[in-house]
Amino acid sequence: MAGAAGHTAIGPETTMGVAQVWLLIGVPVLFGAVALYTSRSPALSALGVIVTLMGAVAVTTVDRASGAVLGVLGVLLYAAGSAGRAAVDGDDPVRGRGRGDATSA
């Protein structure tokens, strides 16, 4: 039978709602990404950022605003710098050379 908008209703609606997407994709991605990101390994931290961004892409297929939330979280995690160990092992741009030499105070 044709509905009010002219669409034919064949069976139950099969699209996922926003709450279902967050329960099935969003929350597990957040837990997994935080667990990976807070690890001491730079490779696992980078994987945590990648997992967050992949989850954002998956959630965006259903709800763009929710995908944007996960995407911004991934960008902020990457910008925080824990995914790269440059803040720990690299040169200090303010004090000069590396942190362990005699020139840094």
ZANUMAR-135041 format. One record per residue: residue number from 1; residue in one letter; x, y, z of N, C-alpha, C, O in turn. Coordinates in nm, 3 decimals, always signed. Example, Ala and Ser with C-alpha at 12.3 -4.5 7.8 and 13.67 -1.06 7.14 Angstrom:
i:aa:nc1:nc2:nc3:cac1:cac2:cac3:cc1:cc2:cc3:oc1:oc2:oc3
1:a:+1.319:-0.569:+0.780:+1.230:-0.450:+0.780:+1.320:-0.330:+0.780:+1.424:-0.332:+0.846
2:s:+1.285:-0.225:+0.708:+1.367:-0.106:+0.714:+1.290:+0.003:+0.787:+1.341:+0.114:+0.804
END
This chain:
i:aa:nc1:nc2:nc3:cac1:cac2:cac3:cc1:cc2:cc3:oc1:oc2:oc3
1:m:+0.084:-0.117:+0.000:+0.000:+0.000:+0.000:+0.088:+0.124:+0.000:+0.195:+0.126:+0.061
2:a:+0.043:+0.223:-0.067:+0.118:+0.348:-0.074:+0.092:+0.428:+0.053:-0.021:+0.439:+0.100
3:g:+0.200:+0.485:+0.105:+0.188:+0.567:+0.225:+0.151:+0.709:+0.190:+0.119:+0.738:+0.074
4:a:+0.153:+0.798:+0.289:+0.114:+0.936:+0.268:+0.211:+1.007:+0.173:+0.170:+1.097:+0.099
5:a:+0.337:+0.969:+0.174:+0.436:+1.034:+0.089:+0.452:+0.960:-0.043:+0.537:+0.997:-0.124
6:g:+0.373:+0.856:-0.067:+0.382:+0.782:-0.190:+0.481:+0.667:-0.185:+0.506:+0.604:-0.287
7:h:+0.538:+0.638:-0.068:+0.633:+0.528:-0.054:+0.559:+0.399:-0.020:+0.457:+0.401:+0.048
8:t:+0.611:+0.290:-0.068:+0.549:+0.162:-0.040:+0.614:+0.099:+0.082:+0.736:+0.082:+0.085
9:a:+0.536:+0.065:+0.182:+0.587:+0.003:+0.303:+0.583:-0.149:+0.284:+0.475:-0.207:+0.273
10:i:+0.699:-0.212:+0.281:+0.705:-0.357:+0.260:+0.725:-0.431:+0.393:+0.660:-0.532:+0.418
11:g:+0.813:-0.380:+0.476:+0.841:-0.447:+0.602:+0.884:-0.346:+0.706:+0.869:-0.225:+0.687
12:p:+0.938:-0.394:+0.817:+0.982:-0.302:+0.921:+1.100:-0.218:+0.871:+1.178:-0.262:+0.785
13:e:+1.112:-0.101:+0.924:+1.219:-0.011:+0.884:+1.354:-0.069:+0.927:+1.370:-0.114:+1.040
14:t:+1.449:-0.067:+0.837:+1.578:-0.131:+0.865:+1.690:-0.033:+0.891:+1.804:-0.076:+0.912
15:t:+1.663:+0.095:+0.892:+1.769:+0.191:+0.920:+1.796:+0.197:+1.069:+1.708:+0.172:+1.152
16:m:+1.921:+0.231:+1.101:+1.960:+0.241:+1.241:+1.939:+0.383:+1.291:+1.959:+0.479:+1.217
17:g:+1.900:+0.394:+1.415:+1.886:+0.525:+1.477:+2.019:+0.570:+1.536:+2.115:+0.494:+1.542
18:v:+2.022:+0.694:+1.577:+2.146:+0.751:+1.632:+2.187:+0.678:+1.759:+2.306:+0.650:+1.779
19:a:+2.092:+0.647:+1.845:+2.125:+0.576:+1.970:+2.183:+0.437:+1.941:+2.276:+0.394:+2.008
20:q:+2.127:+0.369:+1.842:+2.179:+0.237:+1.807:+2.321:+0.246:+1.752:+2.405:+0.161:+1.783
21:v:+2.348:+0.347:+1.673:+2.483:+0.365:+1.617:+2.583:+0.391:+1.729:+2.693:+0.336:+1.728
22:w:+2.545:+0.474:+1.825:+2.636:+0.500:+1.936:+2.659:+0.375:+2.020:+2.771:+0.351:+2.066
23:l:+2.554:+0.294:+2.039:+2.570:+0.173:+2.119:+2.651:+0.067:+2.045:+2.731:-0.004:+2.107
24:l:+2.632:+0.054:+1.915:+2.700:-0.051:+1.839:+2.838:-0.011:+1.789:+2.927:-0.096:+1.780
25:i:+2.858:+0.116:+1.757:+2.985:+0.159:+1.699:+3.055:+0.261:+1.788:+3.173:+0.245:+1.821
26:g:+2.984:+0.366:+1.827:+3.046:+0.479:+1.895:+3.111:+0.445:+2.029:+3.228:+0.477:+2.051
27:v:+3.036:+0.382:+2.116:+3.089:+0.351:+2.250:+3.205:+0.251:+2.244:+3.307:+0.274:+2.309
28:p:+3.194:+0.141:+2.168:+3.310:+0.051:+2.159:+3.433:+0.118:+2.097:+3.546:+0.091:+2.138
29:v:+3.411:+0.205:+1.999:+3.524:+0.277:+1.939:+3.589:+0.368:+2.042:+3.711:+0.375:+2.051
30:l:+3.508:+0.436:+2.121:+3.564:+0.524:+2.224:+3.644:+0.447:+2.327:+3.755:+0.488:+2.362
31:f:+3.590:+0.335:+2.376:+3.663:+0.256:+2.474:+3.793:+0.199:+2.416:+3.898:+0.205:+2.479
32:g:+3.783:+0.144:+2.296:+3.903:+0.089:+2.232:+4.007:+0.195:+2.203:+4.126:+0.172:+2.224
33:a:+3.964:+0.310:+2.155:+4.059:+0.417:+2.123:+4.127:+0.470:+2.248:+4.247:+0.495:+2.248
34:v:+4.051:+0.488:+2.355:+4.111:+0.538:+2.479:+4.209:+0.436:+2.536:+4.316:+0.472:+2.584
35:a:+4.173:+0.308:+2.530:+4.264:+0.203:+2.579:+4.392:+0.200:+2.497:+4.501:+0.187:+2.553
36:l:+4.380:+0.212:+2.366:+4.500:+0.212:+2.282:+4.579:+0.341:+2.298:+4.702:+0.339:+2.304
37:y:+4.510:+0.452:+2.306:+4.577:+0.582:+2.311:+4.654:+0.603:+2.440:+4.757:+0.670:+2.440
38:t:+4.604:+0.548:+2.549:+4.671:+0.569:+2.678:+4.782:+0.468:+2.702:+4.845:+0.471:+2.808
39:s:+4.808:+0.380:+2.608:+4.918:+0.285:+2.624:+5.052:+0.358:+2.612:+5.057:+0.471:+2.565
40:r:+5.158:+0.294:+2.655:+5.290:+0.356:+2.650:+5.358:+0.341:+2.515:+5.460:+0.404:+2.489
41:s:+5.303:+0.259:+2.430:+5.362:+0.235:+2.299:+5.317:+0.341:+2.199:+5.198:+0.366:+2.186
42:p:+5.411:+0.403:+2.127:+5.372:+0.502:+2.027:+5.290:+0.439:+1.913:+5.202:+0.503:+1.858
43:a:+5.320:+0.315:+1.879:+5.246:+0.248:+1.772:+5.101:+0.224:+1.813:+5.010:+0.244:+1.733
44:l:+5.079:+0.182:+1.937:+4.942:+0.161:+1.984:+4.866:+0.292:+1.998:+4.746:+0.298:+1.974
45:s:+4.936:+0.397:+2.037:+4.872:+0.528:+2.046:+4.828:+0.576:+1.908:+4.718:+0.629:+1.892
46:a:+4.914:+0.557:+1.809:+4.876:+0.594:+1.673:+4.759:+0.509:+1.624:+4.672:+0.559:+1.553
47:l:+4.758:+0.382:+1.660:+4.647:+0.295:+1.624:+4.517:+0.342:+1.689:+4.410:+0.331:+1.629
48:g:+4.526:+0.393:+1.812:+4.408:+0.447:+1.879:+4.349:+0.565:+1.804:+4.226:+0.577:+1.795
49:v:+4.434:+0.652:+1.750:+4.386:+0.764:+1.671:+4.322:+0.714:+1.542:+4.217:+0.765:+1.502
50:i:+4.384:+0.616:+1.478:+4.330:+0.561:+1.354:+4.195:+0.495:+1.379:+4.102:+0.510:+1.300
51:v:+4.183:+0.421:+1.490:+4.055:+0.357:+1.525:+3.947:+0.462:+1.545:+3.833:+0.443:+1.501
52:t:+3.982:+0.572:+1.610:+3.884:+0.678:+1.632:+3.837:+0.739:+1.500:+3.717:+0.761:+1.481
53:l:+3.930:+0.764:+1.410:+3.892:+0.823:+1.282:+3.812:+0.726:+1.196:+3.720:+0.766:+1.124
54:m:+3.847:+0.597:+1.202:+3.769:+0.497:+1.127:+3.628:+0.484:+1.186:+3.531:+0.467:+1.111
55:g:+3.616:+0.492:+1.316:+3.484:+0.492:+1.379:+3.403:+0.614:+1.339:+3.281:+0.605:+1.322
56:a:+3.471:+0.728:+1.324:+3.401:+0.849:+1.280:+3.345:+0.832:+1.140:+3.234:+0.875:+1.111
57:v:+3.422:+0.768:+1.053:+3.374:+0.744:+0.917:+3.254:+0.649:+0.921:+3.156:+0.671:+0.849
58:a:+3.260:+0.546:+1.003:+3.149:+0.450:+1.010:+3.023:+0.515:+1.067:+2.913:+0.489:+1.019
59:v:+3.039:+0.599:+1.168:+2.923:+0.664:+1.230:+2.866:+0.770:+1.136:+2.745:+0.795:+1.137
60:t:+2.951:+0.833:+1.056:+2.905:+0.937:+0.965:+2.808:+0.884:+0.861:+2.725:+0.959:+0.810
61:t:+2.816:+0.756:+0.829:+2.723:+0.700:+0.732:+2.579:+0.704:+0.781:+2.486:+0.700:+0.701
62:v:+2.560:+0.713:+0.913:+2.425:+0.718:+0.969:+2.390:+0.859:+1.016:+2.282:+0.909:+0.987
63:d:+2.483:+0.923:+1.088:+2.455:+1.054:+1.146:+2.580:+1.140:+1.135:+2.682:+1.110:+1.197
64:r:+2.572:+1.247:+1.058:+2.689:+1.331:+1.035:+2.737:+1.401:+1.160:+2.858:+1.417:+1.179
65:a:+2.647:+1.444:+1.246:+2.687:+1.515:+1.367:+2.764:+1.422:+1.462:+2.864:+1.463:+1.520
66:s:+2.719:+1.300:+1.477:+2.789:+1.204:+1.562:+2.926:+1.169:+1.504:+3.023:+1.152:+1.577
67:g:+2.932:+1.157:+1.372:+3.060:+1.133:+1.307:+3.156:+1.248:+1.328:+3.276:+1.229:+1.345
68:a:+3.101:+1.369:+1.328:+3.185:+1.486:+1.352:+3.240:+1.486:+1.494:+3.354:+1.526:+1.517
69:v:+3.160:+1.441:+1.590:+3.206:+1.434:+1.730:+3.326:+1.339:+1.740:+3.427:+1.373:+1.801
70:l:+3.313:+1.220:+1.682:+3.424:+1.125:+1.687:+3.544:+1.176:+1.607:+3.659:+1.156:+1.648
71:g:+3.519:+1.240:+1.495:+3.628:+1.294:+1.414:+3.706:+1.402:+1.488:+3.829:+1.404:+1.483
72:v:+3.635:+1.491:+1.554:+3.702:+1.596:+1.632:+3.780:+1.535:+1.747:+3.890:+1.581:+1.778
73:l:+3.726:+1.433:+1.809:+3.799:+1.364:+1.915:+3.929:+1.303:+1.862:+4.033:+1.314:+1.926
74:g:+3.923:+1.241:+1.744:+4.044:+1.185:+1.683:+4.147:+1.292:+1.652:+4.266:+1.272:+1.674
75:v:+4.101:+1.405:+1.600:+4.193:+1.515:+1.569:+4.255:+1.571:+1.696:+4.374:+1.600:+1.699
76:l:+4.176:+1.585:+1.801:+4.230:+1.634:+1.928:+4.330:+1.537:+1.989:+4.431:+1.579:+2.045
77:l:+4.303:+1.408:+1.980:+4.398:+1.309:+2.030:+4.530:+1.318:+1.953:+4.638:+1.311:+2.012
78:y:+4.520:+1.334:+1.822:+4.641:+1.346:+1.741:+4.715:+1.475:+1.773:+4.838:+1.477:+1.780
79:a:+4.641:+1.584:+1.793:+4.702:+1.713:+1.823:+4.767:+1.715:+1.962:+4.861:+1.791:+1.986
80:a:+4.716:+1.632:+2.052:+4.775:+1.626:+2.187:+4.917:+1.575:+2.183:+4.996:+1.605:+2.273
81:g:+4.951:+1.497:+2.080:+5.089:+1.458:+2.059:+5.132:+1.329:+2.123:+5.249:+1.292:+2.108
82:s:+5.048:+1.258:+2.192:+5.091:+1.134:+2.255:+5.109:+1.023:+2.153:+5.177:+0.924:+2.181
83:a:+5.049:+1.037:+2.036:+5.064:+0.934:+1.933:+5.204:+0.935:+1.875:+5.249:+0.834:+1.820
84:g:+5.273:+1.046:+1.886:+5.412:+1.054:+1.846:+5.497:+1.081:+1.969:+5.452:+1.152:+2.059
85:r:+5.615:+1.027:+1.974:+5.697:+1.043:+2.094:+5.793:+1.161:+2.080:+5.893:+1.165:+2.151
86:a:+5.767:+1.256:+1.991:+5.856:+1.369:+1.971:+5.866:+1.453:+2.098:+5.971:+1.512:+2.126
87:a:+5.758:+1.461:+2.175:+5.761:+1.540:+2.297:+5.851:+1.478:+2.403:+5.900:+1.549:+2.491
88:v:+5.873:+1.349:+2.397:+5.956:+1.282:+2.496:+6.098:+1.262:+2.445:+6.194:+1.288:+2.518
89:d:+6.113:+1.218:+2.321:+6.243:+1.181:+2.269:+6.309:+1.286:+2.181:+6.430:+1.281:+2.161
90:g:+6.234:+1.379:+2.131:+6.287:+1.472:+2.031:+6.357:+1.592:+2.092:+6.377:+1.601:+2.213
91:d:+6.393:+1.683:+2.004:+6.458:+1.806:+2.046:+6.357:+1.899:+2.112:+6.238:+1.896:+2.083
92:d:+6.408:+1.981:+2.201:+6.326:+2.081:+2.266:+6.342:+2.212:+2.191:+6.450:+2.272:+2.197
93:p:+6.240:+2.260:+2.121:+6.257:+2.380:+2.040:+6.274:+2.506:+2.123:+6.325:+2.606:+2.071
94:v:+6.234:+2.506:+2.250:+6.245:+2.625:+2.332:+6.384:+2.635:+2.393:+6.445:+2.742:+2.390
95:r:+6.434:+2.527:+2.448:+6.563:+2.530:+2.519:+6.682:+2.501:+2.429:+6.796:+2.516:+2.472
96:g:+6.658:+2.462:+2.310:+6.770:+2.435:+2.221:+6.772:+2.290:+2.179:+6.675:+2.241:+2.122
97:r:+6.879:+2.223:+2.205:+6.899:+2.087:+2.156:+6.820:+1.986:+2.237:+6.714:+2.018:+2.291
98:g:+6.869:+1.866:+2.247:+6.800:+1.759:+2.319:+6.792:+1.786:+2.467:+6.858:+1.877:+2.517
99:r:+6.712:+1.711:+2.536:+6.689:+1.735:+2.677:+6.798:+1.680:+2.767:+6.811:+1.721:+2.882
100:g:+6.876:+1.587:+2.716:+6.974:+1.525:+2.803:+7.114:+1.585:+2.794:+7.202:+1.542:+2.869
101:d:+7.139:+1.683:+2.707:+7.273:+1.735:+2.694:+7.299:+1.850:+2.789:+7.209:+1.895:+2.859
102:a:+7.421:+1.896:+2.791:+7.462:+1.997:+2.889:+7.403:+2.134:+2.859:+7.397:+2.217:+2.950
103:t:+7.361:+2.162:+2.738:+7.311:+2.295:+2.705:+7.170:+2.317:+2.756:+7.128:+2.432:+2.771
104:s:+7.096:+2.211:+2.784:+6.960:+2.232:+2.835:+6.962:+2.239:+2.985:+7.025:+2.156:+3.052
105:a:+6.894:+2.337:+3.039:+6.896:+2.359:+3.184:+6.770:+2.310:+3.248:+6.754:+2.320:+3.369
END
